[in-house]
Amino acid sequence: MELILALGAILTLALVWATVKFVGRGAGMAALLLGIVVTALLYVQLGLDR
């Protein structure tokens, strides 16, 4: 479970960095929110599967 949160955090940071670098700061914030939501949904889904 913790591994998924760690991977989600790393992937979210990578997505935000790439988005800010190539698109702009506003899109980076959208990518950050999207990454947080996806990671939270994965965490909840795996928690329900246990």
C-alpha positions in Angstrom: 0.0 0.0 0.0 2.8 2.4 0.9 4.6 1.5 -2.3 1.6 2.7 -4.4 1.5 6.0 -2.5 5.3 6.5 -3.1 5.0 5.6 -6.7 2.0 7.9 -7.1 3.9 10.7 -5.5 7.0 10.2 -7.7 4.9 10.0 -10.9 2.9 13.1 -9.9 6.1 15.1 -9.3 7.5 13.9 -12.7 4.2 14.8 -14.4 4.1 18.3 -12.8 7.8 19.0 -13.6 7.3 18.0 -17.3 4.1 19.9 -17.6 5.5 23.1 -16.1 8.6 22.8 -18.3 6.8 22.3 -21.6 3.4 23.9 -21.1 3.4 26.4 -18.2 2.6 26.9 -14.5 -1.2 26.8 -14.7 -1.1 23.4 -16.5 1.4 22.2 -13.9 -1.1 22.9 -11.1 -3.8 21.0 -13.0 -1.4 18.1 -13.4 -0.6 18.2 -9.7 -4.3 18.0 -8.8 -4.9 15.2 -11.3 -2.0 13.2 -9.9 -3.3 13.6 -6.3 -6.8 12.5 -7.3 -5.5 9.5 -9.3 -3.2 8.4 -6.4 -6.1 8.8 -3.9 -8.4 6.8 -6.1 -5.9 4.0 -6.4 -5.3 4.0 -2.6 -9.1 3.8 -1.9 -9.6 1.1 -4.5 -6.8 -1.1 -3.2 -8.0 -0.5 0.4 -11.5 -1.7 -0.6 -10.0 -4.8 -2.3 -8.3 -6.0 0.9 
